[in-house]
């Protein structure tokens, strides 16, 4: 069995790491300033993080410049793989981030607007570089829809079917974000995570709801996820990456030292 990955996530707004609950918006003053992204990345690198994910939530030209600088500075000082998402709308944007030092790019709304972007990116850079991030929300007892625009717009797409389509187009990894769980610390959505994990032939990263060490173990064991992504519990010092790995190992899950 491949080692399960532990991945801290940094939401970057105007060059600073922020954190909200259930996709809080910067313009509405719903985000808290957490700190400098490079310093946080260095901290998590030292704790043994398997990867780092950066999401640019600014979506402005100034924000894009800030994000490129963040990636360049982080790549110079950290040795874990870096994934960057947010505002990537074309193959040229992917190239820009990969040249800055990212190992993978994550696309979400842009892939929904133009699914062929997945294929174009995979063709140019390889599927291993293309991550499709899916914001899923339960709208009925057994139905999850894909939402776009920061979780505000119902696309009408079934989350499981969109995950399958994304992989068929060339995505090498799926990040499954539970809007219901985002920032709540009440646990991951195990059902949709398991369904997606069992239906696609690529790694699935579970996101949205991490509040305890056992939540992470649950989504890897019961949700069949390949990796777990979290933000708040790391940023506020509740747990370290090492704490998570120690707990996962105690539950019989393979992890990198």
Helices and strands as residue ranges (DSSP letters): E 5-13, E 16-19, E 32-36, H 37-47, E 51-56, H 61-77, E 81-85, H 91-100, E 104-107, H 109-113, H 116-125, G 127-129, E 130-140, E 143-148, E 153-158, H 159-169, E 173-178, H 190-199, E 203-207, H 213-221, E 227-230, H 232-235, H 241-250
